[in-house]
């Protein structure tokens, strides 16, 4: 058994329940750890803290799976965990499409499982959880008897753990281009080649939140990806909807999704750089009743937060200038590095520069199948804001 002893002075983060233990918080390790093994973690005075997987090649030496000394980390442990995650989602009403496992928020660090009806997409982003991938697949088969399981481990973060990037079937092969239903609409999902796991489930509740403000409105959406917000707007009674994305492939998929829902006469998509186009359209005097912005994270590290702030401010400033007085801005940020308070400050700065007054309608996080754990900042990453622009 590998035993890890922490220094006397450690971050309160660990005491408050965060599962990450960094190298510089460890005093000594008893036993040979090659990586991927289960280790028992103790305080400096030998009090049990928890059990987790260890990787000497990672800056995060241990990620805790449990704080219960009686737990054995085995196939049954992961089966029980998957069952618990499913029961929680069902209690909240997420029975068709959901994030079944949200990593640290479900006490399964670096494990992501998205459920698209009868199909599942898995990401094992650290060595210690990758070791248990067969047990996780077995648990999914036991609980759900799925039509297919696919891994999307084509993400660079795995290389920090000494893992290769890869993707492929974890079940018998199946057609990875599927159709799902959300809020009464249908959407194509490309499990194999779409962004992340193929679809952004974290905005599914937020997409319902626009239903009243878009009725009878001229709507502009930027960074549309496959058009989910825009198609919802058309479905909820918008007069016209135009979506923009820099990816021609995404635009093609978005137009296909519009046609799938017989909304192509209301909703169309064009390939464009949103920063350039919105700036020019502001000069041209174009006006919309609702502008929706769902940009990428703009930053993946603390070193480039200022760049992200500049990007968020600029795009929201451009968006506000295109909104008729009394219209609405719908805007998001999807990085935990920009916290909710900072995000609102950035929107406020944009409003001041645009000389517009804002009235907050709604401010919330990701959908509840991506639970937020207090004292775990990385679990609260999405900010979703609706404001009236006066």
C-alpha positions in Angstrom: 0.0 0.0 0.0 1.3 3.5 -0.9 1.0 6.0 1.8 1.2 9.8 1.3 1.9 12.1 4.2 1.2 15.8 3.8 3.2 18.7 5.2 2.1 20.4 8.4 1.1 23.5 6.5 -1.2 22.7 3.6 -3.8 24.6 1.7 -7.2 24.9 3.4 -8.5 23.7 0.0 -7.8 20.1 1.0 -9.3 20.5 4.4 -12.4 22.0 2.8 -13.0 19.0 0.6 -11.1 19.7 -2.7 -9.7 16.4 -4.0 -6.4 17.7 -5.5 -3.2 17.3 -3.6 -0.2 19.0 -5.2 3.4 17.9 -5.1 4.5 20.8 -2.9 1.9 19.9 -0.3 3.4 16.4 0.3 6.1 15.7 2.9 6.9 12.1 2.0 5.6 9.1 0.1 6.0 5.5 1.5 6.0 2.8 -1.2 6.8 2.7 -4.9 4.5 4.8 -7.0 4.9 4.4 -10.8 1.6 6.1 -11.5 -2.1 5.1 -11.5 -2.0 3.2 -8.2 -4.3 3.9 -5.3 -2.7 5.6 -2.3 -3.8 6.4 1.2 -3.4 10.0 2.2 -2.6 11.1 5.8 -2.0 14.4 7.5 1.4 15.3 9.0 0.3 13.7 12.3 -0.9 10.5 10.6 -4.6 11.2 10.6 -6.4 9.6 7.6 -7.6 12.1 5.0 -8.6 9.9 2.0 -7.8 7.5 -0.8 -7.0 8.5 -4.3 -5.0 7.7 -7.4 -1.4 8.9 -7.6 0.8 10.0 -10.5 4.4 11.2 -9.7 4.6 12.6 -13.3 1.8 15.1 -12.6 1.9 18.4 -10.6 -1.2 17.1 -8.9 0.3 14.1 -7.2 -2.9 12.7 -5.8 -6.6 13.1 -6.7 -8.8 11.8 -4.0 -11.7 9.4 -4.8 -13.1 9.0 -1.3 -12.6 10.3 2.3 -14.2 7.1 3.7 -11.5 4.8 5.2 -13.8 1.7 4.7 -14.1 2.2 0.9 -12.3 -0.2 -1.3 -11.4 1.2 -4.7 -12.5 -1.6 -7.1 -15.0 -2.4 -9.8 -17.9 -2.3 -7.3 -16.8 1.2 -6.1 -17.1 2.6 -9.7 -20.4 0.7 -10.2 -21.8 2.3 -7.1 -20.5 5.7 -8.1 -22.1 5.5 -11.6 -25.4 4.4 -10.1 -25.3 7.3 -7.6 -24.6 9.8 -10.4 -27.6 8.4 -12.4 -29.9 8.6 -9.5 -29.0 12.2 -8.9 -29.6 13.2 -12.5 -32.9 11.4 -12.5 -34.0 13.2 -9.4 -33.4 16.5 -11.2 -35.2 15.4 -14.3 -32.3 14.7 -16.6 -33.3 11.4 -18.0 -32.6 11.7 -21.7 -29.5 13.8 -22.3 -27.2 14.8 -19.5 -23.7 15.0 -18.1 -23.8 11.8 -16.2 -20.4 12.3 -14.5 -18.9 15.8 -14.0 -15.4 14.9 -12.7 -14.6 16.4 -9.3 -18.2 17.5 -8.7 -19.1 13.8 -8.6 -16.1 12.7 -6.6 -14.6 11.0 -9.7 -11.8 13.4 -10.6 -11.0 13.9 -14.3 -13.8 11.6 -15.5 -16.4 13.1 -17.8 -19.3 11.0 -19.1 -22.0 12.5 -21.3 -25.2 10.6 -22.0 -26.9 11.2 -25.3 -30.0 9.1 -24.8 -28.7 5.5 -25.4 -25.1 6.6 -26.3 -22.3 7.5 -24.0 -19.1 9.5 -24.5 -16.3 9.2 -22.0 -13.2 11.3 -21.2 -10.6 10.0 -18.8 -8.3 12.9 -18.4 -5.8 11.6 -15.8 -3.7 8.5 -15.6 -5.3 7.3 -12.4 -8.8 7.3 -13.8 -7.7 6.0 -17.2 -6.5 2.8 -15.4 -10.1 2.2 -14.4 -11.7 2.8 -17.8 -12.6 -0.9 -18.3 -14.4 -0.9 -14.9 -16.2 2.3 -15.8 -17.3 0.9 -19.2 -18.5 -2.3 -17.4 -20.5 -0.2 -15.0 -22.2 1.7 -17.8 -23.1 -1.5 -19.5 -24.5 -2.9 -16.3 -26.6 0.2 -15.4 -27.8 1.3 -18.9 -27.2 -1.5 -21.5 -26.3 1.3 -23.9 -26.3 1.2 -27.7 -22.8 2.5 -27.8 -19.9 3.9 -25.8 -17.2 6.1 -27.4 -14.1 7.7 -25.9 -13.1 11.3 -26.8 -9.6 11.4 -25.2 -8.2 13.5 -28.0 -7.4 16.3 -25.6 -4.0 17.8 -24.9 -4.4 17.8 -21.1 -3.9 14.0 -21.1 -0.3 14.6 -22.2 0.4 16.4 -18.9 -0.3 13.0 -17.3 1.9 11.0 -19.6 -1.1 9.8 -21.6 -1.5 9.8 -25.4 -4.4 11.5 -27.1 -6.8 9.0 -28.6 -10.4 8.4 -29.5 -12.5 5.4 -30.5 -15.1 2.8 -29.7 -15.3 1.3 -26.2 -18.2 -0.9 -27.3 -19.2 -2.5 -30.6 -18.9 0.1 -33.4 -21.9 2.2 -34.1 -22.9 5.2 -36.3 -21.4 8.2 -34.4 -23.6 10.7 -36.1 -26.8 10.6 -34.0 -29.8 12.9 -33.4 -30.9 14.0 -30.0 -34.0 15.8 -28.6 -33.8 18.9 -26.5 -36.6 21.1 -25.4 -38.9 19.7 -28.1 -36.2 20.2 -30.8 -33.9 17.8 -32.7 -30.2 18.3 -33.2 -27.5 16.3 -35.0 -24.6 15.3 -32.8 -21.3 14.2 -34.2 -19.9 12.1 -31.3 -16.6 11.4 -33.2 -15.6 14.8 -34.5 -17.8 17.4 -32.8 -16.3 19.8 -30.2 -15.6 18.3 -26.7 -17.9 15.3 -26.5 -19.9 16.4 -29.6 -22.5 18.7 -28.0 -22.7 21.4 -25.3 -25.1 20.0 -22.8 -24.2 22.6 -20.1 -26.4 25.2 -21.8 -29.6 23.1 -22.2 -31.4 24.9 -19.3 -30.1 28.3 -20.4 -31.5 27.8 -24.0 -35.0 27.6 -22.5 -34.4 30.9 -20.7 -34.6 32.9 -23.9 -38.1 31.8 -24.8 -40.0 35.0 -23.8 -37.5 37.7 -24.9 -37.2 36.3 -28.5 -40.9 36.3 -29.3 -41.5 38.5 -32.5 -37.8 39.6 -32.3 -35.1 40.1 -34.9 -32.3 38.0 -33.4 -28.6 37.9 -34.1 -26.4 35.1 -32.7 -22.6 35.0 -32.8 -20.2 32.0 -32.1 -23.2 29.8 -32.9 -21.3 26.5 -33.3 -24.2 24.2 -34.5 -26.9 26.7 -33.9 -28.6 25.5 -30.8 -29.4 28.9 -29.3 -30.5 30.3 -32.6 -32.8 27.4 -33.4 -34.4 27.6 -30.0 -35.0 31.3 -30.7 -36.8 30.5 -33.9 -38.8 27.7 -32.2 -39.8 30.2 -29.5 -41.3 32.7 -32.0 -38.5 34.9 -33.2 -39.4 36.9 -36.4 -35.9 36.3 -37.9 -32.7 34.7 -36.7 -29.2 35.1 -38.2 -26.3 33.0 -36.7 -22.6 33.6 -37.3 -19.7 31.3 -36.8 -16.1 31.4 -38.2 -16.2 27.6 -38.9 -17.8 26.8 -42.3 -18.3 23.2 -41.1 -20.2 24.4 -38.0 -22.4 26.7 -40.2 -23.2 23.8 -42.4 -24.2 21.7 -39.4 -26.3 24.6 -38.0 -28.2 25.1 -41.3 -28.8 21.3 -41.3 -30.2 21.5 -37.8 -32.5 24.4 -38.8 -33.9 22.3 -41.6 -34.2 19.3 -39.3 -36.7 21.3 -37.3 -38.4 23.0 -40.3 -37.1 26.4 -39.2 -34.9 27.2 -42.2 -37.3 29.9 -43.4 -36.8 31.8 -40.1 -33.3 30.8 -39.1 -30.1 30.9 -41.2 -26.4 30.8 -40.6 -23.4 32.4 -42.3 -19.6 32.0 -42.0 -18.1 35.1 -40.6 -15.5 36.4 -38.0 -17.8 37.8 -35.3 -15.3 40.4 -34.1 -15.0 42.0 -37.6 -18.6 41.7 -38.7 -20.2 43.1 -35.5 -17.8 46.0 -35.5 -18.7 46.8 -39.2 -22.4 46.3 -38.7 -22.3 48.7 -35.7 -20.8 51.4 -38.0 -23.5 50.5 -40.6 -26.2 51.2 -38.1 -27.7 47.7 -38.1 -30.1 47.0 -35.2 -31.5 43.9 -33.6 -34.0 43.2 -30.8 -31.9 40.4 -29.3 -28.1 39.7 -29.6 -26.8 36.4 -28.3 -23.1 35.8 -27.7 -21.6 32.4 -26.8 -17.9 32.9 -27.4 -15.1 30.4 -26.7 -13.2 30.5 -23.4 -10.5 32.9 -24.8 -8.1 31.6 -22.1 -6.9 28.3 -20.7 -4.4 29.6 -18.3 -4.1 32.3 -15.6 -1.3 34.0 -17.5 -3.7 35.0 -20.3 -6.7 36.1 -18.2 -6.2 39.8 -19.3 -6.4 38.7 -22.9 -9.7 37.0 -22.1 -11.1 40.0 -20.3 -10.2 42.2 -23.3 -11.9 39.7 -25.7 -15.1 39.5 -23.6 -15.3 43.2 -23.2 -14.8 43.9 -26.9 -17.4 41.4 -28.2 -20.0 42.4 -25.7 -19.4 46.1 -26.5 -19.9 45.3 -30.2 -23.1 43.3 -29.4 -24.6 46.1 -27.2 -24.2 48.7 -30.0 -26.3 46.5 -32.3 -29.3 46.3 -29.9 -32.3 48.5 -30.2 -33.2 50.4 -27.0 -35.2 48.1 -24.8 -33.8 45.0 -26.5 -31.8 42.2 -24.9 -28.2 40.9 -24.7 -27.8 37.2 -24.0 -24.1 36.5 -23.2 -21.9 33.7 -21.8 -18.4 32.9 -20.6 -17.3 29.3 -20.3 -14.0 29.5 -18.3 -13.6 29.0 -14.6 -10.6 31.4 -14.7 -13.1 34.3 -15.2 -15.2 34.2 -12.0 -18.8 35.4 -11.9 -17.9 38.7 -10.2 -15.2 39.5 -12.8 -17.5 38.5 -15.7 -20.2 41.0 -14.5 -17.5 43.7 -14.1 -16.4 43.1 -17.7 -20.0 43.4 -19.0 -20.4 46.6 -16.9 -17.2 48.1 -18.5 -18.5 47.2 -21.9 -21.9 49.0 -21.2 -20.1 52.1 -20.0 -18.0 52.3 -23.1 -21.1 51.7 -25.3 -23.0 54.3 -23.3 -25.8 51.9 -22.6 -27.7 51.2 -19.4 -28.3 47.6 -18.4 -31.1 45.9 -16.5 -30.4 42.4 -15.3 -33.0 39.8 -16.2 -31.2 36.6 -15.3 -27.7 35.5 -14.2 -27.0 31.8 -13.7 -24.5 29.0 -14.2 -24.4 25.8 -16.1 -27.3 23.3 -16.1 -27.8 21.4 -12.9 -26.5 18.1 -14.3 -23.1 19.9 -14.1 -23.3 20.4 -10.3 -21.4 23.3 -8.6 -19.5 22.3 -5.5 -18.7 25.1 -3.0 -15.0 25.6 -2.4 -14.3 23.9 -5.7 -13.9 26.8 -8.1 -13.3 24.7 -11.2 -16.8 23.2 -10.9 -18.4 26.7 -11.5 -17.2 27.6 -14.9 -20.2 28.8 -17.0 -21.7 32.3 -16.6 -24.9 33.0 -18.4 -26.4 36.5 -18.4 -29.5 38.1 -19.9 -29.7 41.9 -19.6 -32.1 44.5 -21.1 -30.1 47.1 -22.9 -31.6 50.6 -22.6 
